[in-house]
Structures are given as C-alpha cells and as structure tokens.
Amino acid sequence: MRGGASGVPHALALAAALAVTSFAGGARGETRCDAILGGSRALSDADADARLTFVRETMRAQASYAKTWTWAWSAIGFGLAAGQYGLMAIVPAHERFEQAFEGTAALYIPAAIALQPLRVRGDDERLEEFLTETEVEGPGGSHGGATCLRLARAEELLASSAADEALHTNWFQHTLTIVLSGAYAAVLGVAFKNVANVIVNGGGAVILGEAQLLTTPTGAVSALERYQKGDLTMVAPTPPRVSWTLAPLGVGPGLAIVARF
C-alpha cells in the first residue's frame, strides 16, 4: 500500500520534470533581443528570428516596389522627352526651339531619380550580403549573440530605408515641386510668350510632380511603425503592375504618356 502511495508522488514529479524540460526546450528554441530604438516591450518579447523574417520580407517587398517605381517614372520622363523631340519634325520652324526646350525639361524626371534614388534597393542588397556573410550553418543555425547582431543590422537598414522614404515624400518635396513647376512655367512665358503652353506645361509639371511623389513607396515607414509596436504582421504592398497609354495631349500639339500603377 505504501508502495502504491509513493508511486503517485513519483509519477507527478516525473510529469512535472517533463513539463519543465519541454518548456525550457521551447524557450531555448527562441531568442530574445533588445528592442530597436522606440520599440515596445512586445517587440523585445518577440522571437528574434520572427523579427528578422519580418524585416527581411519588408525590405525585399519595398525594394521590388522601388524598382518598379524607378523604372516606370524614368520611362515616363524619357518617353515625354522623346515625344517632344519627335514633334520637332512636324511643328513650324519657329516653334522647334520651344519644343526642344520642353523635351529637355522632361529629362528632369529620370535625372532627379538617378541623383537621388530610393535607398531601399541598396539597403536590401546590403542586408542580404550581410546575412549571407554571417550565416551560421549546422543544427539550430545562429542563435544568441549572432542572431541579435544580425537582427540589429537588419533593423538599422530598415530604419535607414524608412527615413529615406519619408525624406522623399515630406512637405519640402511637395513645395519644391510646386516652386520648380512655377519656375518652368515662368521661363516658358518669358522666353516664348505662349500663354496656352504656359498653362498646359506648367500645370502638367505640377500634376506629374505630385503624381510621382504620391506613388513613391512608403511601405518601410509604415512597416517600421508597426514593427516598433511589436506587430509582425506582413502587410507590405505588392509591387504594382504598370500599364501604359499613349494619347494626344488634347490642348495644343503634343502627346501624353499615362502610367497606371
């Protein structure tokens, strides 16, 4: 009888030991790292590998979006320039210089993108190179300090990309677009004294500039905000498909190239 009674405590102790071992094994399977600057307690409590996956997937999606955006707007700029240059062959001789000026002005779009590209594409490449260089092979992969080091670098690049996207779309960029469009219209008015072209090209420059700003990728900004709160849900935008339309300008001679994102 005593043997049966003593068997119960032994069985309970064994079950408790197994439960503790199972819990410890689960805990060892996850790594905790300090939260990024501005991060919440929920973020520091999240598994480091899950955090790294979120950052990595966000960077990859944003780099793809930025690539589509870059090529689409560069093509629009070059297309507008080519169209204006092409019209030089059919417009009266005294309008050819104005046509050439307007074509050259359209090259501002790809030039501005080339001089101030979105950082996320380069940051994504740097992240992948770093993760490849620091990858630990073998059972369990990289854990502890190595995982936190990799995560810290990924978070740094995400923050860099988010800051760059915010810089590309802040109020200063909108103001600059309006000012430059106004200056372009003023030059057209003074040099060529064509009121219709001033209205059409000046207004068109504002519309194109604002459209370019409004379609600029900002997913890294919103992803960073969610990440700091500990929300690792992936809602990164799918890289857009771009469709093109070539049509008469409608007001005066010219062609319009329309891109739908």
LOKE-298976 format. One line per field, with one value per atom (N, C-alpha, C): residue number from 0; x, y, z. Coordinates in steps of 0.2 Angstrom, whole numbers. Layout:
resi: [NUM_...] $
c1: [X_...] $
c2: [Y_...] $
c3: [Z_...] $
This chain:
resi: [0_0_0_1_1_1_2_2_2_3_3_3_4_4_4_5_5_5_6_6_6_7_7_7_8_8_8_9_9_9_10_10_10_11_11_11_12_12_12_13_13_13_14_14_14_15_15_15_16_16_16_17_17_17_18_18_18_19_19_19_20_20_20_21_21_21_22_22_22_23_23_23_24_24_24_25_25_25_26_26_26_27_27_27_28_28_28_29_29_29_30_30_30_31_31_31_32_32_32_33_33_33_34_34_34_35_35_35_36_36_36_37_37_37_38_38_38_39_39_39_40_40_40_41_41_41_42_42_42_43_43_43_44_44_44_45_45_45_46_46_46_47_47_47_48_48_48_49_49_49_50_50_50_51_51_51_52_52_52_53_53_53_54_54_54_55_55_55_56_56_56_57_57_57_58_58_58_59_59_59_60_60_60_61_61_61_62_62_62_63_63_63_64_64_64_65_65_65_66_66_66_67_67_67_68_68_68_69_69_69_70_70_70_71_71_71_72_72_72_73_73_73_74_74_74_75_75_75_76_76_76_77_77_77_78_78_78_79_79_79_80_80_80_81_81_81_82_82_82_83_83_83_84_84_84_85_85_85_86_86_86_87_87_87_88_88_88_89_89_89_90_90_90_91_91_91_92_92_92_93_93_93_94_94_94_95_95_95_96_96_96_97_97_97_98_98_98_99_99_99_100_100_100_101_101_101_102_102_102_103_103_103_104_104_104_105_105_105_106_106_106_107_107_107_108_108_108_109_109_109_110_110_110_111_111_111_112_112_112_113_113_113_114_114_114_115_115_115_116_116_116_117_117_117_118_118_118_119_119_119_120_120_120_121_121_121_122_122_122_123_123_123_124_124_124_125_125_125_126_126_126_127_127_127_128_128_128_129_129_129_130_130_130_131_131_131_132_132_132_133_133_133_134_134_134_135_135_135_136_136_136_137_137_137_138_138_138_139_139_139_140_140_140_141_141_141_142_142_142_143_143_143_144_144_144_145_145_145_146_146_146_147_147_147_148_148_148_149_149_149_150_150_150_151_151_151_152_152_152_153_153_153_154_154_154_155_155_155_156_156_156_157_157_157_158_158_158_159_159_159_160_160_160_161_161_161_162_162_162_163_163_163_164_164_164_165_165_165_166_166_166_167_167_167_168_168_168_169_169_169_170_170_170_171_171_171_172_172_172_173_173_173_174_174_174_175_175_175_176_176_176_177_177_177_178_178_178_179_179_179_180_180_180_181_181_181_182_182_182_183_183_183_184_184_184_185_185_185_186_186_186_187_187_187_188_188_188_189_189_189_190_190_190_191_191_191_192_192_192_193_193_193_194_194_194_195_195_195_196_196_196_197_197_197_198_198_198_199_199_199_200_200_200_201_201_201_202_202_202_203_203_203_204_204_204_205_205_205_206_206_206_207_207_207_208_208_208_209_209_209_210_210_210_211_211_211_212_212_212_213_213_213_214_214_214_215_215_215_216_216_216_217_217_217_218_218_218_219_219_219_220_220_220_221_221_221_222_222_222_223_223_223_224_224_224_225_225_225_226_226_226_227_227_227_228_228_228_229_229_229_230_230_230_231_231_231_232_232_232_233_233_233_234_234_234_235_235_235_236_236_236_237_237_237_238_238_238_239_239_239_240_240_240_241_241_241_242_242_242_243_243_243_244_244_244_245_245_245_246_246_246_247_247_247_248_248_248_249_249_249_250_250_250_251_251_251_252_252_252_253_253_253_254_254_254_255_255_255_256_256_256_257_257_257_258_258_258_259_259_259_260_260_260] $
c1: [4_0_4_10_14_18_19_22_18_11_7_6_6_5_11_17_23_24_21_21_18_13_9_13_17_21_27_29_35_32_26_24_22_20_18_25_30_37_40_39_41_38_31_27_29_30_32_39_43_50_50_46_45_42_37_34_39_43_48_53_55_60_58_51_48_48_46_45_52_57_64_66_65_67_64_57_54_57_59_62_68_72_79_78_72_71_70_69_68_73_75_80_77_78_76_81_80_85_82_86_83_79_75_70_74_72_75_73_77_75_68_64_57_53_56_52_49_44_39_42_39_41_38_33_30_35_39_44_50_52_58_56_50_47_46_46_45_51_51_56_60_67_72_71_71_70_64_58_52_53_57_58_62_67_72_68_64_60_55_52_48_52_58_62_64_66_69_64_58_52_50_50_48_53_59_65_64_63_63_57_51_45_46_49_50_55_60_65_62_57_54_49_46_41_45_51_55_58_60_62_57_51_46_44_44_43_48_55_60_60_59_59_53_47_41_42_44_45_51_56_61_59_55_52_47_44_39_43_48_52_56_59_62_57_51_45_43_42_40_45_51_57_57_56_56_51_45_39_40_42_43_48_54_59_56_52_49_45_41_37_40_47_51_50_49_49_43_38_31_29_32_29_33_30_33_40_45_52_53_48_49_47_44_42_47_52_56_60_63_67_63_57_52_51_50_49_55_61_67_68_66_67_62_56_51_53_56_59_64_69_74_72_67_64_62_59_56_61_67_73_74_71_72_70_65_62_67_70_74_81_83_89_88_83_81_81_79_78_85_89_96_101_100_104_102_95_93_88_91_87_85_80_77_83_84_89_87_81_79_82_83_85_93_97_104_104_99_99_97_93_91_96_100_106_111_112_117_115_109_106_107_105_106_113_118_125_127_125_127_125_118_115_119_121_125_131_135_142_141_136_136_131_129_125_129_126_129_126_129_127_127_123_123_116_116_110_108_102_100_102_106_108_111_110_113_109_111_107_111_107_111_113_120_123_123_124_125_118_113_106_104_106_105_109_115_119_116_114_111_104_100_94_96_101_102_104_108_110_104_99_93_89_88_84_87_93_97_95_95_94_87_82_75_74_77_76_79_85_88_83_80_76_69_67_61_62_68_70_70_73_74_67_63_56_53_53_50_53_59_63_61_59_57_50_46_39_37_41_39_37_34_31_36_43_48_48_47_47_41_35_29_30_33_34_39_44_49_46_42_38_34_31_27_31_36_41_44_47_50_46_40_35_33_32_31_37_43_49_49_47_47_42_36_31_33_36_38_43_48_53_49_44_41_37_34_31_35_41_45_49_51_55_51_45_41_34_32_26_20_20_14_10_5_1_-2_-5_-8_-3_3_9_11_11_12_7_1_-4_-4_-3_-3_3_9_15_16_15_16_11_5_0_2_4_6_12_17_23_21_16_13_10_6_2_7_12_17_21_23_27_24_17_13_12_11_9_15_21_27_28_27_28_23_16_11_12_15_17_23_27_33_32_36_35_36_32_32_31_31_30_34_41_46_44_41_39_33_28_23_25_29_31_35_40_44_39_34_30_26_24_21_26_32_37_39_39_41_36_30_24_24_28_28_24_21_16_20_21_25_21_14_10_13_13_16_10_10_5_9_15_19_15_15_11_15_10_13_16_21_24_19_17_12_14_8_9_8_12_11_8_3_0_1_3_4_-1_-2_-6_-3_-3_-1_-7_-8_-14_-12_-16_-15_-15_-11_-11_-18_-22_-28_-29_-24_-23_-17_-17_-11_-8_-2_1_5_5_9_6_9_7_8_3_3_4_9_10_8_3_0_2_4_5_1_-2_-7_-3_-3_1_-4] $
c2: [-6_0_6_6_12_12_6_7_10_9_12_19_21_28_32_29_33_33_29_29_35_37_43_49_51_57_56_50_49_51_48_50_57_60_68_71_69_73_72_66_64_68_69_73_80_83_90_91_86_87_87_83_83_89_92_98_104_104_109_109_102_101_103_102_104_111_115_122_125_122_125_124_118_117_122_123_128_135_137_143_144_138_138_139_136_137_144_149_155_160_165_170_177_180_187_192_197_203_209_214_221_224_228_231_237_238_244_250_256_262_264_266_267_261_255_249_248_243_242_236_234_228_222_223_217_215_220_219_215_217_214_207_205_199_194_197_193_189_183_179_183_183_187_184_178_175_178_178_181_188_192_199_200_196_196_194_189_187_193_197_202_208_209_215_213_207_204_204_202_202_209_213_220_224_223_226_223_216_213_216_217_219_226_230_238_239_235_235_234_229_227_233_235_241_247_248_254_253_247_246_247_245_246_254_257_264_268_266_269_269_262_261_264_264_267_275_278_286_288_284_285_285_279_278_284_286_292_298_300_305_305_299_298_298_295_295_302_306_313_317_316_319_317_310_308_310_311_313_320_325_332_333_329_329_327_322_319_324_328_333_339_339_345_344_338_337_339_340_342_349_352_359_364_370_375_377_379_380_385_390_395_392_386_383_377_375_370_371_377_378_377_379_378_371_367_360_357_359_356_357_363_365_361_360_356_349_346_339_338_343_343_344_348_349_342_338_332_327_328_324_325_330_331_325_322_316_311_308_302_305_311_314_315_317_318_311_306_299_296_298_295_298_305_309_307_306_304_298_292_286_284_280_277_272_273_269_262_260_254_248_249_244_243_248_246_244_246_243_236_234_227_223_225_221_221_226_226_221_221_217_209_208_201_199_203_201_200_205_204_197_196_189_183_184_178_177_183_183_180_182_180_174_170_164_159_156_150_144_139_133_128_123_117_117_112_112_118_120_126_133_133_139_144_150_155_157_158_160_164_167_171_178_179_185_186_180_181_183_180_182_189_191_198_203_201_205_206_200_200_204_204_207_215_217_224_227_224_226_227_222_222_228_229_235_241_242_248_250_245_246_247_244_246_253_255_262_267_265_269_270_265_265_269_268_272_279_281_288_291_287_290_290_286_286_292_294_299_306_306_312_313_308_308_311_311_312_317_321_326_332_337_343_347_347_351_348_342_339_342_342_345_352_356_363_364_360_361_359_354_353_358_362_367_373_375_380_379_373_371_372_369_369_377_381_388_391_390_392_390_384_381_385_386_390_397_400_407_407_403_403_402_398_397_403_407_413_418_419_425_423_417_416_415_412_410_414_417_421_417_411_407_405_409_408_401_398_392_386_387_382_383_389_390_387_388_384_377_374_367_364_366_363_365_371_372_368_368_363_356_354_347_345_350_349_348_351_351_344_342_336_330_330_325_324_330_330_327_329_327_319_317_310_306_308_305_304_310_310_305_305_301_294_292_285_282_287_285_280_274_269_272_270_272_267_261_255_254_255_255_259_265_269_266_264_261_254_250_244_245_250_252_254_258_260_254_249_243_238_238_234_236_243_246_244_243_241_234_230_223_219_223_219_217_210_207_205_207_205_208_204_207_209_216_219_223_222_225_225_231_231_227_224_220_225_224_228_229_235_237_235_233_232_239_241_247_246_250_249_256_256_262_264_271_273_279_279_285_288_295_298_305_308_315_320_325_329_333_334_337_345_348_355_357_359_361_354_355_349_345_339_335_328_324_318_317_313_312_304_303_296_295_290_289_282_282_276_275_269_267_262_264_260_255] $
c3: [0_0_0_4_4_-2_-6_-12_-17_-17_-22_-20_-14_-12_-15_-13_-15_-23_-26_-34_-37_-33_-36_-36_-30_-30_-35_-36_-41_-48_-49_-56_-57_-52_-53_-54_-50_-50_-57_-60_-67_-72_-71_-76_-76_-69_-69_-72_-71_-74_-81_-84_-91_-94_-90_-92_-92_-87_-86_-92_-93_-98_-105_-106_-113_-113_-108_-108_-109_-106_-107_-114_-116_-123_-128_-127_-131_-131_-124_-123_-127_-126_-129_-137_-140_-147_-149_-145_-147_-144_-147_-145_-144_-138_-137_-138_-141_-142_-140_-138_-136_-142_-140_-145_-148_-154_-158_-154_-156_-153_-154_-149_-150_-150_-149_-149_-142_-142_-136_-133_-127_-123_-128_-131_-135_-141_-143_-148_-145_-139_-136_-134_-133_-131_-137_-143_-149_-150_-154_-156_-161_-160_-164_-171_-172_-179_-183_-179_-182_-184_-179_-181_-187_-188_-193_-200_-199_-205_-207_-203_-204_-208_-205_-208_-215_-215_-222_-227_-226_-231_-232_-227_-229_-233_-232_-236_-243_-244_-251_-255_-251_-255_-257_-252_-254_-259_-259_-265_-271_-272_-278_-280_-275_-277_-279_-276_-278_-285_-287_-293_-299_-297_-302_-303_-297_-297_-301_-300_-303_-310_-313_-320_-323_-320_-323_-324_-319_-319_-324_-324_-328_-336_-337_-344_-345_-341_-342_-344_-340_-342_-349_-350_-357_-362_-361_-366_-368_-363_-364_-368_-366_-370_-377_-378_-385_-389_-386_-389_-391_-387_-388_-394_-394_-399_-405_-405_-411_-415_-411_-414_-417_-416_-419_-427_-429_-436_-440_-436_-439_-437_-432_-430_-434_-434_-438_-436_-440_-438_-432_-431_-426_-419_-419_-413_-411_-415_-414_-408_-407_-401_-394_-394_-389_-387_-393_-392_-389_-392_-389_-382_-380_-373_-368_-371_-367_-366_-372_-372_-367_-367_-362_-355_-354_-347_-344_-349_-346_-344_-346_-343_-336_-333_-326_-322_-324_-320_-319_-325_-324_-320_-322_-319_-311_-309_-302_-298_-302_-299_-298_-304_-304_-298_-297_-292_-285_-284_-278_-278_-279_-279_-272_-272_-266_-263_-256_-253_-252_-252_-250_-254_-261_-265_-263_-262_-260_-253_-248_-242_-242_-246_-246_-249_-253_-256_-250_-247_-241_-236_-234_-229_-231_-237_-239_-239_-241_-241_-234_-230_-223_-220_-221_-218_-221_-227_-230_-227_-226_-223_-216_-212_-205_-204_-209_-208_-205_-200_-196_-198_-201_-203_-198_-198_-193_-189_-185_-181_-177_-178_-174_-177_-182_-185_-181_-181_-177_-172_-166_-160_-156_-151_-146_-149_-147_-149_-157_-160_-168_-170_-168_-170_-169_-163_-161_-165_-167_-171_-178_-181_-187_-187_-182_-182_-181_-177_-176_-183_-187_-193_-198_-198_-202_-200_-193_-191_-192_-192_-194_-202_-206_-213_-214_-210_-211_-209_-204_-201_-206_-209_-215_-221_-223_-229_-227_-221_-219_-219_-216_-216_-223_-227_-234_-238_-237_-240_-237_-230_-228_-230_-232_-234_-241_-245_-252_-253_-248_-248_-243_-240_-235_-238_-234_-236_-240_-239_-243_-250_-251_-258_-262_-259_-262_-264_-259_-260_-266_-266_-271_-278_-278_-285_-287_-283_-285_-287_-283_-285_-292_-293_-299_-305_-304_-309_-311_-306_-307_-311_-309_-312_-320_-321_-328_-332_-329_-332_-334_-329_-330_-335_-336_-341_-348_-348_-355_-357_-352_-353_-355_-352_-354_-360_-361_-367_-373_-373_-379_-379_-374_-374_-377_-375_-377_-371_-370_-364_-363_-369_-368_-366_-369_-367_-360_-357_-350_-346_-347_-343_-344_-350_-351_-348_-349_-347_-340_-337_-330_-326_-328_-324_-325_-331_-332_-327_-327_-322_-315_-313_-306_-305_-310_-309_-309_-314_-314_-308_-306_-300_-294_-293_-287_-288_-294_-295_-294_-295_-294_-286_-283_-275_-272_-275_-271_-273_-278_-279_-277_-273_-271_-265_-265_-260_-253_-248_-241_-237_-239_-235_-230_-230_-225_-219_-220_-215_-211_-214_-210_-207_-210_-208_-201_-201_-195_-190_-191_-185_-182_-187_-184_-180_-183_-180_-173_-172_-166_-160_-163_-158_-157_-160_-159_-164_-169_-174_-180_-180_-185_-191_-192_-197_-204_-209_-215_-219_-221_-225_-230_-232_-237_-243_-247_-253_-259_-263_-268_-274_-276_-282_-287_-289_-293_-301_-304_-311_-315_-320_-323_-330_-332_-339_-342_-348_-352_-357_-358_-363_-367_-373_-377_-380_-379_-382_-384_-388_-389_-383_-383_-377_-376_-381_-380_-381_-378_-378_-382_-388_-392_-394_-398_-401_-395_-396_-391_-390_-386_-384_-377_-374_-367_-366_-361_-359_-352_-351_-345_-342_-336_-332_-327_-326_-321_-316_-310_-305_-302] $
